[in-house]
Every structure is written in structure tokens, then in C-alpha cells.
């Protein structure tokens, strides 16, 4: 899908500057509540078996051993794109999110190559290890493409219930070494110390978005609150031109 001459959501010069300099930008009220409520119902329904999860992973995110934090995190992730499910497919083709991704990557076109909803129940040992998306993707190394993640909570996200935290400016450095969490997990963790004092929590409502650069260090603490934490990440890569690395 091409970026339009008059995009449905215009990213300001200041927002683009913040993204370039710090590796992320927060955009409020990007999509209406109804879109996110439908997405939450579909994700919950796939986990519970109310909706078919055809060509999707729907269940624990990683089950490599008893110490694997992924055992206590449920995920819904299509295995092909566009997704077969109508709601997930419509979300992946959303023109507003696509336009924002294009503007931030300075790319004429962008496409979704991965969706991932992560669901964390309160009171469980379910942190998301500190990582960089490009460690998994390698899209610049392999394809010469840029990449950006659009992340929104499907329920209000706070420090208490394990929202995502980001390390500003970390996208300016290299891809750091990672290893499987606790030696077994499909979730990998950065193996060098990071300055947790510089981390910033993303306290957002459904429809508020964090767009972050593929190299930005991020993760989350366990859900120590009383409400569920449900986040939806949609990953874009530049096409029809490399965009800004």
C-alpha cells in the first residue's frame, strides 16, 4: 500500500524528529475504540477457542522448559500474511497505521510482515526480556530494508500491569548480543548490561500508539498489577525503496 499524498494521519515534523533522535514516538488516539475492542475480542476468542485460529499460533508464547517466561504469556500470531482471519487481516491493512509507518521510515510503501498479540495475566512471572526487534528480523542485513513496530495496548497499560518500557536513543547503537532467556526460551535477552534507570514506561490507552525503531531496546517487567495486560504489535518493513535504516 503506497503512502498517500494526503495521508490519513499526518505525522508532524516534531514527531518525526523525535522518532529519528530517540527511536520512538507516542501518538495518541490514532484509532477509534471500536477497532481495538473488536481486535481484543478476536484475540481473546482465539485463545479461548471461540474463534478459529486458522494459520495462527494461539496459546503460550514459548514452552521450552519450566523456567521459560513464555509459558506464562499467551500470544496470537498469524503464520501467513495477510492473515486468514478477517479481523486480523483488516488490522494489518489499516491505512492509517500503514501511512504512519511510511512517514516514519521515509518509505514510499510499507508492508506488515508480522503481527503479535501478547497477553499477560496479573500476578504471574511473565516479563518480556530486554531485546531489539532487529536481532530477530535481520531485515537490514538480509534485505536492506528499514523496519518499525506499531504497538498499542488493547486494555489500558500501566507500570503496574507490565506495560512496555523503552530505552531512548538505543536505536543509534549496534545490535547487541542476545541469548535465549534462562538458556531455553524462544524469547531472547540482551546479554550486556543496560541502564535501567534510563528506561521509560509507555502508559497508554487503547488506540494510543508507540511506534519504535527496529533497533530500539525494549521489554517489560512482569504484570504485578490486578488487571490483564494485552498488547498488540504490528511490524512493518519498507518496500519499494529502502527507507531510513
N, C-alpha and C positions, 0 to 999 in steps of 0.2 A: 504494500500500500504506500503510495507516494505522499510525501508531506505536501499539504495544500498551500497555495499562495496565501489564502486567508485561513490559517489553522483554527480548528475549533477551540483550542486553548492556547493562548499566546503566552509563551514564557518571556518574562521581561529581561531586559539587558542585565539588571542587577541579579536576577535569579540565575541566569546563565553564567555570570561572573562568579557567583558563589559556588556553583557546581564545578567550574573549572579550577578554582583555587582550593576548595575544601573537599571536593569529591562527592558531594551530596547536595540536595536541595529539598526543602519541605514545601509542598504545595497543598493548600487547604481547600476542602470542598470541591475536589476535582470531579467526582461522580456522585450522582444522587443516591440517597439511602436505599431506594428500591433496588438498584442494581446490586449493591453489596448484600442486601438481605436475601435476594434470590441466590446469589453466589454462596452465601453461608448455608442456606437451606440445601443446596445441591451438595456441597462438601460434606455437611453433617449426614445427609441422606445416603451418600455413597459409603461412608464409614459404617453406618447402621444397616445398610442393605436395603434401604427404601428406594434407592435408585440404582440401576445397573451401573457398574464401574467397568464398562467395556473398554479394553485397551488402556486401562489405568491401573496404577498402583493405589490401593486404598486400604490402609492399615498401618501397623508400626513401621516407622521410617527405616530402622536398622535393627536387626535381631542377631547380631554376630556373637553375642555372649551375654552372660548375666550382668556384666558391668558396662554394657553398651547403653549410653544415654538415649540412643534412638529407639530403644524398646518402649520408652515412656513418652514418645512423641508420635502421634498419628500423622500420616500425610495422605494427601490426594495428589497424584501426579500423572497426567496423561503420558502415554508412551509413544504417541504419534501426534503430529501437528499438521493442520488444525485438528483439535481434539474431536473425537466422535460425538461426545456428549454435547448437546445443543447449547447448554448454558456456558460450559467451559469454552466452547468454540466461539460463541458470541463475545465473550470476555477477551479472548485472545485477539479478536479482530476489532476491538473497540477503537474507533478512530481518534478519540481524544487522547488516550494513552499512547497510541502509535505516534500521533503528532508531537507530543511532548518528547518522546524518545528520540525522534528525528531531530528536533530542535536542539536537544542537549548534546547529541552525538555529532551535530552538524552534518548529517547524512541526508541524502535525498529520500532514501527509503529505509525502513526498518522492518524486521520480522521477529515474531516470537518463536524461540526455539525451545523454551521450557516454561512450564507453569508448575508451581509447587505450593500447596497449602500445608502449613504445619499447625497442628492442634495440640495444645498443652493443657492438661488438667491441673488444677491448683494442688499444691502440696506435694508434688512429685519431684524427683531428682531428674529434671529434664532440661538442662541447659543446652544451648546451641553453642558449640565450641567457636572460638575466635578463628576466623578464616577470611580468605579472599576468594571471591567467586571465580576469578580467572585461574586460580590454581586448578579448579575442576574443569573449566571450559577450554582454556588454551586457544581461544579463538583468534587472538592476535598472532600468536606463534604459528598456528596452523593455517589460518585463513586470511590474516592481515585485516581483521575486522575489529571494530570497536564494539563495546557492549555496555548496557545499562540495565539495572534492575528497578522495576516499579513495585514498591512494597506498600501494602495498606493492611491495617487490621480489619477483620470482619466483625469484631467486637471491640469496644474501647480498650486501648492498650496503654498500660502504665508501668512505672518502675515495679510496682508491687506484683503484677501478674506476668512479669517476664518479657516486657517489650524488647524490641531490638535496640542495641547500643552500637554506635559507630565511633570510629577513631578518625576525627577530622584530619585531612591533609595526607593521610597514609597512602592514598592512591598515587602520590608523587614518587613513592619509593618502588623498589622491585617486588616481585612476587617472592614471598618469604617461604622458607621450608615448612612443610606440613607433614604430619604423620597421623595414622589412624588413632582416634581418641581411645584411650585405655588399651591401645595396641590391637584393637579388633574392629572398631566401628567403621561403617561407611562414612560417618562424619569424621572429617579430618580437622586437626587443630594445629595452629601455628606453633612451631617448636622453639621460637625465640621469645624472650620476654617482651610484652607490650606495656605501655604506660597506661594502666587502668585509670589513673587519676585524670587523664585527658578524654576518657570516653564520655559520650553524650547520649542520654536516653531519648528515644523517639516516642513521646507520649502523644498519641494520635487517636482520632476517632475514625470510624469507618468513612471512607471517602476522602480522608486526608492521605496524602502520599509522600513517601520518601523515595526519591529517585537517586540511586547511588551508583557510582562508577564501579566497573568490574574489578578494579584493583583495591577498592576501599576495604580496610579491615573492619569487620563487624561480627556480631554474635549476640548472645542473650544469656542472662542468668536464668536459673530455674524459676518456675512460677511459684512464688511464695505467697501469693495472694489468695483471694476467696472466689475469684471469677476465672473463667476459662480465658486462655489467650489463643486466638485464631488469627494467623497472619497469612496473607496471600502474596506470593512473589511471582512476578511475571518478568521473564528475562528476554531482552531484546538484543539483536545484533544488527549492525549496519549492513546494508546490501546496496548494490548499485553505486559503490564508492565506499572507500574505507572509513570515512568519518574521522573523528578525532580519536587517537588511540587512548 
